[in-house]
């Protein structure tokens, strides 16, 4: 099975250092996200800021 794209919303952003931020996301699609597993991870796909359409295009590699 390939990766599942989950749409989320940014809940908070915290500056941890000059070069690191903690971004907390929320959303109904996270209800099925695996917890307590070492292999659980996310890949962030950001929209192109120069595009009028601010949604990611979903073209991410597994």
CHARMM-style PDB file with segment names, atoms N, HN, CA, C and O in Angstrom:
ATOM      1  N   UNK     1       0.850  -1.179   0.000  1.00  0.00      PROA
ATOM      2  CA  UNK     1       0.000   0.000   0.000  1.00  0.00      PROA
ATOM      3  C   UNK     1       0.894   1.241   0.000  1.00  0.00      PROA
ATOM      4  O   UNK     1       1.888   1.286   0.725  1.00  0.00      PROA
ATOM      5  N   UNK     2       0.558   2.221  -0.786  1.00  0.00      PROA
ATOM      6  HN  UNK     2      -0.249   2.185  -1.375  1.00  0.00      PROA
ATOM      7  CA  UNK     2       1.327   3.451  -0.875  1.00  0.00      PROA
ATOM      8  C   UNK     2       1.028   4.396   0.282  1.00  0.00      PROA
ATOM      9  O   UNK     2       0.189   4.099   1.132  1.00  0.00      PROA
ATOM     10  N   UNK     3       1.712   5.525   0.310  1.00  0.00      PROA
ATOM     11  HN  UNK     3       2.393   5.765  -0.381  1.00  0.00      PROA
ATOM     12  CA  UNK     3       1.492   6.481   1.385  1.00  0.00      PROA
ATOM     13  C   UNK     3       0.103   7.093   1.310  1.00  0.00      PROA
ATOM     14  O   UNK     3      -0.456   7.264   0.227  1.00  0.00      PROA
ATOM     15  N   UNK     4      -0.439   7.415   2.459  1.00  0.00      PROA
ATOM     16  HN  UNK     4       0.015   7.276   3.339  1.00  0.00      PROA
ATOM     17  CA  UNK     4      -1.754   8.043   2.527  1.00  0.00      PROA
ATOM     18  C   UNK     4      -1.566   9.535   2.767  1.00  0.00      PROA
ATOM     19  O   UNK     4      -0.905   9.933   3.726  1.00  0.00      PROA
ATOM     20  N   UNK     5      -2.146  10.361   1.899  1.00  0.00      PROA
ATOM     21  HN  UNK     5      -2.683  10.037   1.120  1.00  0.00      PROA
ATOM     22  CA  UNK     5      -2.054  11.798   2.088  1.00  0.00      PROA
ATOM     23  C   UNK     5      -3.147  12.237   3.049  1.00  0.00      PROA
ATOM     24  O   UNK     5      -4.320  11.913   2.866  1.00  0.00      PROA
ATOM     25  N   UNK     6      -2.752  12.968   4.060  1.00  0.00      PROA
ATOM     26  HN  UNK     6      -1.799  13.232   4.208  1.00  0.00      PROA
ATOM     27  CA  UNK     6      -3.690  13.485   5.053  1.00  0.00      PROA
ATOM     28  C   UNK     6      -3.630  15.011   5.033  1.00  0.00      PROA
ATOM     29  O   UNK     6      -2.562  15.601   5.190  1.00  0.00      PROA
ATOM     30  N   UNK     7      -4.773  15.631   4.840  1.00  0.00      PROA
ATOM     31  HN  UNK     7      -5.641  15.151   4.712  1.00  0.00      PROA
ATOM     32  CA  UNK     7      -4.838  17.092   4.889  1.00  0.00      PROA
ATOM     33  C   UNK     7      -4.971  17.513   6.347  1.00  0.00      PROA
ATOM     34  O   UNK     7      -5.788  16.965   7.088  1.00  0.00      PROA
ATOM     35  N   UNK     8      -4.171  18.480   6.748  1.00  0.00      PROA
ATOM     36  HN  UNK     8      -3.508  18.925   6.146  1.00  0.00      PROA
ATOM     37  CA  UNK     8      -4.177  18.952   8.133  1.00  0.00      PROA
ATOM     38  C   UNK     8      -4.195  20.476   8.157  1.00  0.00      PROA
ATOM     39  O   UNK     8      -4.050  21.133   7.127  1.00  0.00      PROA
ATOM     40  N   UNK     9      -4.376  21.014   9.346  1.00  0.00      PROA
ATOM     41  HN  UNK     9      -4.494  20.480  10.183  1.00  0.00      PROA
ATOM     42  CA  UNK     9      -4.305  22.449   9.562  1.00  0.00      PROA
ATOM     43  C   UNK     9      -3.246  22.707  10.632  1.00  0.00      PROA
ATOM     44  O   UNK     9      -3.087  21.914  11.559  1.00  0.00      PROA
ATOM     45  N   UNK    10      -2.522  23.819  10.499  1.00  0.00      PROA
ATOM     46  HN  UNK    10      -2.651  24.464   9.746  1.00  0.00      PROA
ATOM     47  CA  UNK    10      -1.511  24.183  11.485  1.00  0.00      PROA
ATOM     48  C   UNK    10      -2.213  24.689  12.736  1.00  0.00      PROA
ATOM     49  O   UNK    10      -3.022  25.615  12.678  1.00  0.00      PROA
ATOM     50  N   UNK    11      -1.894  24.068  13.869  1.00  0.00      PROA
ATOM     51  HN  UNK    11      -1.237  23.316  13.917  1.00  0.00      PROA
ATOM     52  CA  UNK    11      -2.468  24.452  15.157  1.00  0.00      PROA
ATOM     53  C   UNK    11      -1.571  25.468  15.857  1.00  0.00      PROA
ATOM     54  O   UNK    11      -2.059  26.444  16.427  1.00  0.00      PROA
ATOM     55  N   UNK    12      -0.256  25.236  15.813  1.00  0.00      PROA
ATOM     56  HN  UNK    12       0.141  24.444  15.350  1.00  0.00      PROA
ATOM     57  CA  UNK    12       0.676  26.170  16.445  1.00  0.00      PROA
ATOM     58  C   UNK    12       2.057  26.037  15.831  1.00  0.00      PROA
ATOM     59  O   UNK    12       2.394  25.010  15.241  1.00  0.00      PROA
ATOM     60  N   UNK    13       2.851  27.093  15.977  1.00  0.00      PROA
ATOM     61  HN  UNK    13       2.577  27.927  16.456  1.00  0.00      PROA
ATOM     62  CA  UNK    13       4.236  27.111  15.538  1.00  0.00      PROA
ATOM     63  C   UNK    13       5.068  27.649  16.698  1.00  0.00      PROA
ATOM     64  O   UNK    13       4.777  28.712  17.246  1.00  0.00      PROA
ATOM     65  N   UNK    14       6.107  26.899  17.065  1.00  0.00      PROA
ATOM     66  HN  UNK    14       6.344  26.035  16.620  1.00  0.00      PROA
ATOM     67  CA  UNK    14       6.962  27.289  18.183  1.00  0.00      PROA
ATOM     68  C   UNK    14       8.409  27.314  17.699  1.00  0.00      PROA
ATOM     69  O   UNK    14       8.898  26.327  17.149  1.00  0.00      PROA
ATOM     70  N   UNK    15       9.093  28.437  17.902  1.00  0.00      PROA
ATOM     71  HN  UNK    15       8.696  29.238  18.348  1.00  0.00      PROA
ATOM     72  CA  UNK    15      10.506  28.534  17.547  1.00  0.00      PROA
ATOM     73  C   UNK    15      11.330  27.846  18.626  1.00  0.00      PROA
ATOM     74  O   UNK    15      11.304  28.257  19.787  1.00  0.00      PROA
ATOM     75  N   UNK    16      12.060  26.802  18.249  1.00  0.00      PROA
ATOM     76  HN  UNK    16      12.081  26.468  17.307  1.00  0.00      PROA
ATOM     77  CA  UNK    16      12.902  26.068  19.191  1.00  0.00      PROA
ATOM     78  C   UNK    16      14.326  26.600  19.200  1.00  0.00      PROA
ATOM     79  O   UNK    16      15.000  26.561  20.229  1.00  0.00      PROA
ATOM     80  N   UNK    17      14.782  27.095  18.063  1.00  0.00      PROA
ATOM     81  HN  UNK    17      14.234  27.127  17.227  1.00  0.00      PROA
ATOM     82  CA  UNK    17      16.106  27.695  17.924  1.00  0.00      PROA
ATOM     83  C   UNK    17      16.056  28.565  16.671  1.00  0.00      PROA
ATOM     84  O   UNK    17      15.035  28.583  15.984  1.00  0.00      PROA
ATOM     85  N   UNK    18      17.130  29.285  16.358  1.00  0.00      PROA
ATOM     86  HN  UNK    18      17.959  29.271  16.916  1.00  0.00      PROA
ATOM     87  CA  UNK    18      17.098  30.119  15.153  1.00  0.00      PROA
ATOM     88  C   UNK    18      16.870  29.324  13.858  1.00  0.00      PROA
ATOM     89  O   UNK    18      16.437  29.895  12.857  1.00  0.00      PROA
ATOM     90  N   UNK    19      17.158  28.014  13.868  1.00  0.00      PROA
ATOM     91  HN  UNK    19      17.509  27.551  14.682  1.00  0.00      PROA
ATOM     92  CA  UNK    19      17.034  27.218  12.645  1.00  0.00      PROA
ATOM     93  C   UNK    19      16.078  26.040  12.782  1.00  0.00      PROA
ATOM     94  O   UNK    19      16.077  25.145  11.937  1.00  0.00      PROA
ATOM     95  N   UNK    20      15.263  26.028  13.837  1.00  0.00      PROA
ATOM     96  HN  UNK    20      15.263  26.755  14.523  1.00  0.00      PROA
ATOM     97  CA  UNK    20      14.351  24.903  14.038  1.00  0.00      PROA
ATOM     98  C   UNK    20      13.020  25.391  14.602  1.00  0.00      PROA
ATOM     99  O   UNK    20      12.972  26.202  15.527  1.00  0.00      PROA
ATOM    100  N   UNK    21      11.945  24.874  14.019  1.00  0.00      PROA
ATOM    101  HN  UNK    21      11.984  24.215  13.267  1.00  0.00      PROA
ATOM    102  CA  UNK    21      10.597  25.195  14.495  1.00  0.00      PROA
ATOM    103  C   UNK    21       9.832  23.908  14.760  1.00  0.00      PROA
ATOM    104  O   UNK    21      10.025  22.907  14.071  1.00  0.00      PROA
ATOM    105  N   UNK    22       8.966  23.942  15.758  1.00  0.00      PROA
ATOM    106  HN  UNK    22       8.809  24.756  16.318  1.00  0.00      PROA
ATOM    107  CA  UNK    22       8.027  22.838  15.988  1.00  0.00      PROA
ATOM    108  C   UNK    22       6.685  23.299  15.443  1.00  0.00      PROA
ATOM    109  O   UNK    22       6.136  24.305  15.892  1.00  0.00      PROA
ATOM    110  N   UNK    23       6.162  22.562  14.475  1.00  0.00      PROA
ATOM    111  HN  UNK    23       6.608  21.745  14.110  1.00  0.00      PROA
ATOM    112  CA  UNK    23       4.873  22.888  13.871  1.00  0.00      PROA
ATOM    113  C   UNK    23       3.904  21.784  14.271  1.00  0.00      PROA
ATOM    114  O   UNK    23       4.098  20.622  13.914  1.00  0.00      PROA
ATOM    115  N   UNK    24       2.870  22.145  15.006  1.00  0.00      PROA
ATOM    116  HN  UNK    24       2.713  23.089  15.296  1.00  0.00      PROA
ATOM    117  CA  UNK    24       1.859  21.193  15.461  1.00  0.00      PROA
ATOM    118  C   UNK    24       0.667  21.282  14.529  1.00  0.00      PROA
ATOM    119  O   UNK    24       0.125  22.360  14.291  1.00  0.00      PROA
ATOM    120  N   UNK    25       0.262  20.115  13.998  1.00  0.00      PROA
ATOM    121  HN  UNK    25       0.703  19.238  14.192  1.00  0.00      PROA
ATOM    122  CA  UNK    25      -0.870  20.077  13.078  1.00  0.00      PROA
ATOM    123  C   UNK    25      -2.023  19.303  13.697  1.00  0.00      PROA
ATOM    124  O   UNK    25      -1.843  18.503  14.615  1.00  0.00      PROA
ATOM    125  N   UNK    26      -3.206  19.562  13.172  1.00  0.00      PROA
ATOM    126  HN  UNK    26      -3.353  20.211  12.426  1.00  0.00      PROA
ATOM    127  CA  UNK    26      -4.410  18.891  13.639  1.00  0.00      PROA
ATOM    128  C   UNK    26      -5.295  18.592  12.442  1.00  0.00      PROA
ATOM    129  O   UNK    26      -5.115  19.173  11.372  1.00  0.00      PROA
ATOM    130  N   UNK    27      -6.234  17.704  12.616  1.00  0.00      PROA
ATOM    131  HN  UNK    27      -6.380  17.233  13.486  1.00  0.00      PROA
ATOM    132  CA  UNK    27      -7.170  17.399  11.547  1.00  0.00      PROA
ATOM    133  C   UNK    27      -7.807  16.042  11.751  1.00  0.00      PROA
ATOM    134  O   UNK    27      -7.223  15.149  12.365  1.00  0.00      PROA
ATOM    135  N   UNK    28      -9.026  15.896  11.222  1.00  0.00      PROA
ATOM    136  HN  UNK    28      -9.500  16.621  10.723  1.00  0.00      PROA
ATOM    137  CA  UNK    28      -9.766  14.634  11.348  1.00  0.00      PROA
ATOM    138  C   UNK    28      -9.012  13.469  10.714  1.00  0.00      PROA
ATOM    139  O   UNK    28      -9.122  12.334  11.178  1.00  0.00      PROA
ATOM    140  N   UNK    29      -8.253  13.741   9.665  1.00  0.00      PROA
ATOM    141  HN  UNK    29      -8.164  14.664   9.288  1.00  0.00      PROA
ATOM    142  CA  UNK    29      -7.554  12.659   8.963  1.00  0.00      PROA
ATOM    143  C   UNK    29      -6.444  12.041   9.806  1.00  0.00      PROA
ATOM    144  O   UNK    29      -5.927  10.984   9.446  1.00  0.00      PROA
ATOM    145  N   UNK    30      -6.065  12.664  10.907  1.00  0.00      PROA
ATOM    146  HN  UNK    30      -6.485  13.523  11.200  1.00  0.00      PROA
ATOM    147  CA  UNK    30      -5.024  12.122  11.776  1.00  0.00      PROA
ATOM    148  C   UNK    30      -5.562  11.085  12.752  1.00  0.00      PROA
ATOM    149  O   UNK    30      -4.783  10.463  13.474  1.00  0.00      PROA
ATOM    150  N   UNK    31      -6.860  10.888  12.789  1.00  0.00      PROA
ATOM    151  HN  UNK    31      -7.493  11.393  12.202  1.00  0.00      PROA
ATOM    152  CA  UNK    31      -7.460   9.926  13.726  1.00  0.00      PROA
ATOM    153  C   UNK    31      -6.917   8.518  13.508  1.00  0.00      PROA
ATOM    154  O   UNK    31      -6.795   7.752  14.464  1.00  0.00      PROA
ATOM    155  N   UNK    32      -6.589   8.164  12.268  1.00  0.00      PROA
ATOM    156  HN  UNK    32      -6.688   8.786  11.491  1.00  0.00      PROA
ATOM    157  CA  UNK    32      -6.079   6.830  11.942  1.00  0.00      PROA
ATOM    158  C   UNK    32      -4.556   6.767  11.934  1.00  0.00      PROA
ATOM    159  O   UNK    32      -3.989   5.724  11.608  1.00  0.00      PROA
ATOM    160  N   UNK    33      -3.880   7.864  12.289  1.00  0.00      PROA
ATOM    161  HN  UNK    33      -4.341   8.711  12.554  1.00  0.00      PROA
ATOM    162  CA  UNK    33      -2.417   7.876  12.264  1.00  0.00      PROA
ATOM    163  C   UNK    33      -1.873   6.937  13.327  1.00  0.00      PROA
ATOM    164  O   UNK    33      -2.309   6.993  14.477  1.00  0.00      PROA
ATOM    165  N   UNK    34      -0.924   6.068  12.964  1.00  0.00      PROA
ATOM    166  HN  UNK    34      -0.570   6.023  12.030  1.00  0.00      PROA
ATOM    167  CA  UNK    34      -0.409   5.094  13.934  1.00  0.00      PROA
ATOM    168  C   UNK    34       0.393   5.776  15.045  1.00  0.00      PROA
ATOM    169  O   UNK    34       1.218   6.648  14.774  1.00  0.00      PROA
ATOM    170  N   UNK    35       0.151   5.385  16.266  1.00  0.00      PROA
ATOM    171  HN  UNK    35      -0.520   4.677  16.486  1.00  0.00      PROA
ATOM    172  CA  UNK    35       0.901   5.922  17.401  1.00  0.00      PROA
ATOM    173  C   UNK    35       1.644   4.789  18.080  1.00  0.00      PROA
ATOM    174  O   UNK    35       1.249   3.629  17.970  1.00  0.00      PROA
ATOM    175  N   UNK    36       2.707   5.115  18.773  1.00  0.00      PROA
ATOM    176  HN  UNK    36       3.028   6.058  18.862  1.00  0.00      PROA
ATOM    177  CA  UNK    36       3.467   4.106  19.485  1.00  0.00      PROA
ATOM    178  C   UNK    36       4.257   3.173  18.578  1.00  0.00      PROA
ATOM    179  O   UNK    36       4.627   2.076  18.998  1.00  0.00      PROA
ATOM    180  N   UNK    37       4.521   3.585  17.351  1.00  0.00      PROA
ATOM    181  HN  UNK    37       4.221   4.476  17.011  1.00  0.00      PROA
ATOM    182  CA  UNK    37       5.289   2.763  16.411  1.00  0.00      PROA
ATOM    183  C   UNK    37       6.525   3.535  15.968  1.00  0.00      PROA
ATOM    184  O   UNK    37       6.430   4.707  15.604  1.00  0.00      PROA
ATOM    185  N   UNK    38       7.668   2.891  15.999  1.00  0.00      PROA
ATOM    186  HN  UNK    38       7.746   1.939  16.295  1.00  0.00      PROA
ATOM    187  CA  UNK    38       8.904   3.546  15.565  1.00  0.00      PROA
ATOM    188  C   UNK    38       8.841   3.993  14.114  1.00  0.00      PROA
ATOM    189  O   UNK    38       9.443   5.002  13.747  1.00  0.00      PROA
ATOM    190  N   UNK    39       8.124   3.258  13.298  1.00  0.00      PROA
ATOM    191  HN  UNK    39       7.636   2.438  13.597  1.00  0.00      PROA
ATOM    192  CA  UNK    39       8.081   3.565  11.867  1.00  0.00      PROA
ATOM    193  C   UNK    39       7.081   4.672  11.521  1.00  0.00      PROA
ATOM    194  O   UNK    39       7.014   5.093  10.366  1.00  0.00      PROA
ATOM    195  N   UNK    40       6.311   5.145  12.487  1.00  0.00      PROA
ATOM    196  HN  UNK    40       6.366   4.803  13.425  1.00  0.00      PROA
ATOM    197  CA  UNK    40       5.339   6.211  12.205  1.00  0.00      PROA
ATOM    198  C   UNK    40       6.098   7.515  11.928  1.00  0.00      PROA
ATOM    199  O   UNK    40       6.898   7.964  12.750  1.00  0.00      PROA
ATOM    200  N   UNK    41       5.844   8.101  10.787  1.00  0.00      PROA
ATOM    201  HN  UNK    41       5.195   7.736  10.119  1.00  0.00      PROA
ATOM    202  CA  UNK    41       6.494   9.352  10.427  1.00  0.00      PROA
ATOM    203  C   UNK    41       5.616  10.118   9.444  1.00  0.00      PROA
ATOM    204  O   UNK    41       4.628   9.588   8.937  1.00  0.00      PROA
ATOM    205  N   UNK    42       5.977  11.342   9.187  1.00  0.00      PROA
ATOM    206  HN  UNK    42       6.780  11.773   9.599  1.00  0.00      PROA
ATOM    207  CA  UNK    42       5.243  12.161   8.222  1.00  0.00      PROA
ATOM    208  C   UNK    42       6.210  12.737   7.203  1.00  0.00      PROA
ATOM    209  O   UNK    42       7.398  12.910   7.473  1.00  0.00      PROA
ATOM    210  N   UNK    43       5.682  13.026   6.047  1.00  0.00      PROA
ATOM    211  HN  UNK    43       4.716  12.886   5.828  1.00  0.00      PROA
ATOM    212  CA  UNK    43       6.389  13.786   5.019  1.00  0.00      PROA
ATOM    213  C   UNK    43       5.529  15.011   4.761  1.00  0.00      PROA
ATOM    214  O   UNK    43       4.324  14.897   4.536  1.00  0.00      PROA
ATOM    215  N   UNK    44       6.134  16.154   4.795  1.00  0.00      PROA
ATOM    216  HN  UNK    44       7.113  16.247   4.978  1.00  0.00      PROA
ATOM    217  CA  UNK    44       5.399  17.402   4.607  1.00  0.00      PROA
ATOM    218  C   UNK    44       5.489  17.834   3.150  1.00  0.00      PROA
ATOM    219  O   UNK    44       6.580  17.932   2.588  1.00  0.00      PROA
ATOM    220  N   UNK    45       4.339  18.092   2.546  1.00  0.00      PROA
ATOM    221  HN  UNK    45       3.452  18.012   3.002  1.00  0.00      PROA
ATOM    222  CA  UNK    45       4.268  18.599   1.180  1.00  0.00      PROA
ATOM    223  C   UNK    45       3.684  20.001   1.270  1.00  0.00      PROA
ATOM    224  O   UNK    45       2.531  20.181   1.661  1.00  0.00      PROA
ATOM    225  N   UNK    46       4.486  20.983   0.906  1.00  0.00      PROA
ATOM    226  HN  UNK    46       5.423  20.836   0.589  1.00  0.00      PROA
ATOM    227  CA  UNK    46       4.057  22.376   1.001  1.00  0.00      PROA
ATOM    228  C   UNK    46       3.627  22.889  -0.365  1.00  0.00      PROA
ATOM    229  O   UNK    46       4.183  22.493  -1.390  1.00  0.00      PROA
ATOM    230  N   UNK    47       2.634  23.772  -0.374  1.00  0.00      PROA
ATOM    231  HN  UNK    47       2.182  24.094   0.458  1.00  0.00      PROA
ATOM    232  CA  UNK    47       2.192  24.337  -1.654  1.00  0.00      PROA
ATOM    233  C   UNK    47       3.228  25.302  -2.208  1.00  0.00      PROA
ATOM    234  O   UNK    47       4.045  25.852  -1.469  1.00  0.00      PROA
ATOM    235  N   UNK    48       3.180  25.497  -3.506  1.00  0.00      PROA
ATOM    236  HN  UNK    48       2.517  25.050  -4.106  1.00  0.00      PROA
ATOM    237  CA  UNK    48       4.043  26.476  -4.154  1.00  0.00      PROA
ATOM    238  C   UNK    48       3.527  27.873  -3.795  1.00  0.00      PROA
ATOM    239  O   UNK    48       2.392  28.205  -4.137  1.00  0.00      PROA
ATOM    240  N   UNK    49       4.329  28.695  -3.118  1.00  0.00      PROA
ATOM    241  HN  UNK    49       5.251  28.425  -2.841  1.00  0.00      PROA
ATOM    242  CA  UNK    49       3.843  30.023  -2.714  1.00  0.00      PROA
ATOM    243  C   UNK    49       3.561  30.956  -3.892  1.00  0.00      PROA
ATOM    244  O   UNK    49       2.886  31.972  -3.728  1.00  0.00      PROA
ATOM    245  N   UNK    50       4.068  30.622  -5.064  1.00  0.00      PROA
ATOM    246  HN  UNK    50       4.617  29.796  -5.197  1.00  0.00      PROA
ATOM    247  CA  UNK    50       3.851  31.457  -6.249  1.00  0.00      PROA
ATOM    248  C   UNK    50       2.582  31.068  -7.003  1.00  0.00      PROA
ATOM    249  O   UNK    50       2.224  31.711  -7.989  1.00  0.00      PROA
ATOM    250  N   UNK    51       1.896  30.008  -6.537  1.00  0.00      PROA
ATOM    251  HN  UNK    51       2.187  29.486  -5.735  1.00  0.00      PROA
ATOM    252  CA  UNK    51       0.712  29.528  -7.229  1.00  0.00      PROA
ATOM    253  C   UNK    51      -0.558  30.106  -6.601  1.00  0.00      PROA
ATOM    254  O   UNK    51      -0.618  30.307  -5.388  1.00  0.00      PROA
ATOM    255  N   UNK    52      -1.565  30.370  -7.424  1.00  0.00      PROA
ATOM    256  HN  UNK    52      -1.517  30.206  -8.409  1.00  0.00      PROA
ATOM    257  CA  UNK    52      -2.847  30.844  -6.901  1.00  0.00      PROA
ATOM    258  C   UNK    52      -3.571  29.734  -6.158  1.00  0.00      PROA
ATOM    259  O   UNK    52      -4.357  29.999  -5.248  1.00  0.00      PROA
ATOM    260  N   UNK    53      -3.307  28.483  -6.545  1.00  0.00      PROA
ATOM    261  HN  UNK    53      -2.669  28.268  -7.284  1.00  0.00      PROA
ATOM    262  CA  UNK    53      -3.893  27.314  -5.889  1.00  0.00      PROA
ATOM    263  C   UNK    53      -2.982  26.923  -4.742  1.00  0.00      PROA
ATOM    264  O   UNK    53      -1.850  26.504  -4.984  1.00  0.00      PROA
ATOM    265  N   UNK    54      -3.433  27.043  -3.502  1.00  0.00      PROA
ATOM    266  HN  UNK    54      -4.352  27.384  -3.306  1.00  0.00      PROA
ATOM    267  CA  UNK    54      -2.543  26.823  -2.367  1.00  0.00      PROA
ATOM    268  C   UNK    54      -2.580  25.394  -1.837  1.00  0.00      PROA
ATOM    269  O   UNK    54      -2.132  25.141  -0.720  1.00  0.00      PROA
ATOM    270  N   UNK    55      -3.115  24.448  -2.632  1.00  0.00      PROA
ATOM    271  HN  UNK    55      -3.479  24.654  -3.540  1.00  0.00      PROA
ATOM    272  CA  UNK    55      -3.152  23.057  -2.198  1.00  0.00      PROA
ATOM    273  C   UNK    55      -1.957  22.301  -2.757  1.00  0.00      PROA
ATOM    274  O   UNK    55      -1.550  22.543  -3.893  1.00  0.00      PROA
ATOM    275  N   UNK    56      -1.381  21.374  -1.960  1.00  0.00      PROA
ATOM    276  HN  UNK    56      -1.712  21.178  -1.037  1.00  0.00      PROA
ATOM    277  CA  UNK    56      -0.320  20.530  -2.514  1.00  0.00      PROA
ATOM    278  C   UNK    56      -0.876  19.696  -3.659  1.00  0.00      PROA
ATOM    279  O   UNK    56      -2.056  19.345  -3.665  1.00  0.00      PROA
ATOM    280  N   UNK    57      -0.016  19.379  -4.636  1.00  0.00      PROA
ATOM    281  HN  UNK    57       0.943  19.664  -4.631  1.00  0.00      PROA
ATOM    282  CA  UNK    57      -0.509  18.641  -5.803  1.00  0.00      PROA
ATOM    283  C   UNK    57      -0.542  17.132  -5.586  1.00  0.00      PROA
ATOM    284  O   UNK    57      -1.020  16.402  -6.455  1.00  0.00      PROA
ATOM    285  N   UNK    58      -0.049  16.649  -4.452  1.00  0.00      PROA
ATOM    286  HN  UNK    58       0.339  17.243  -3.747  1.00  0.00      PROA
ATOM    287  CA  UNK    58      -0.121  15.227  -4.157  1.00  0.00      PROA
ATOM    288  C   UNK    58       0.926  14.397  -4.860  1.00  0.00      PROA
ATOM    289  O   UNK    58       0.915  13.171  -4.750  1.00  0.00      PROA
ATOM    290  N   UNK    59       1.819  15.027  -5.572  1.00  0.00      PROA
ATOM    291  HN  UNK    59       1.828  16.023  -5.662  1.00  0.00      PROA
ATOM    292  CA  UNK    59       2.854  14.285  -6.291  1.00  0.00      PROA
ATOM    293  C   UNK    59       4.046  14.034  -5.381  1.00  0.00      PROA
ATOM    294  O   UNK    59       5.122  14.601  -5.572  1.00  0.00      PROA
ATOM    295  N   UNK    60       3.839  13.182  -4.395  1.00  0.00      PROA
ATOM    296  HN  UNK    60       2.965  12.722  -4.240  1.00  0.00      PROA
ATOM    297  CA  UNK    60       4.931  12.870  -3.474  1.00  0.00      PROA
ATOM    298  C   UNK    60       5.322  11.406  -3.622  1.00  0.00      PROA
ATOM    299  O   UNK    60       4.478  10.542  -3.858  1.00  0.00      PROA
ATOM    300  N   UNK    61       6.578  11.153  -3.482  1.00  0.00      PROA
ATOM    301  HN  UNK    61       7.264  11.855  -3.290  1.00  0.00      PROA
ATOM    302  CA  UNK    61       7.084   9.788  -3.598  1.00  0.00      PROA
ATOM    303  C   UNK    61       6.895   9.068  -2.274  1.00  0.00      PROA
ATOM    304  O   UNK    61       6.951   9.698  -1.218  1.00  0.00      PROA
ATOM    305  N   UNK    62       6.669   7.748  -2.309  1.00  0.00      PROA
ATOM    306  HN  UNK    62       6.623   7.236  -3.167  1.00  0.00      PROA
ATOM    307  CA  UNK    62       6.484   6.950  -1.117  1.00  0.00      PROA
ATOM    308  C   UNK    62       7.761   6.841  -0.405  1.00  0.00      PROA
ATOM    309  OT1 UNK    62       7.830   6.201   0.644  1.00  0.00      PROA
TER     310      UNK     62
END
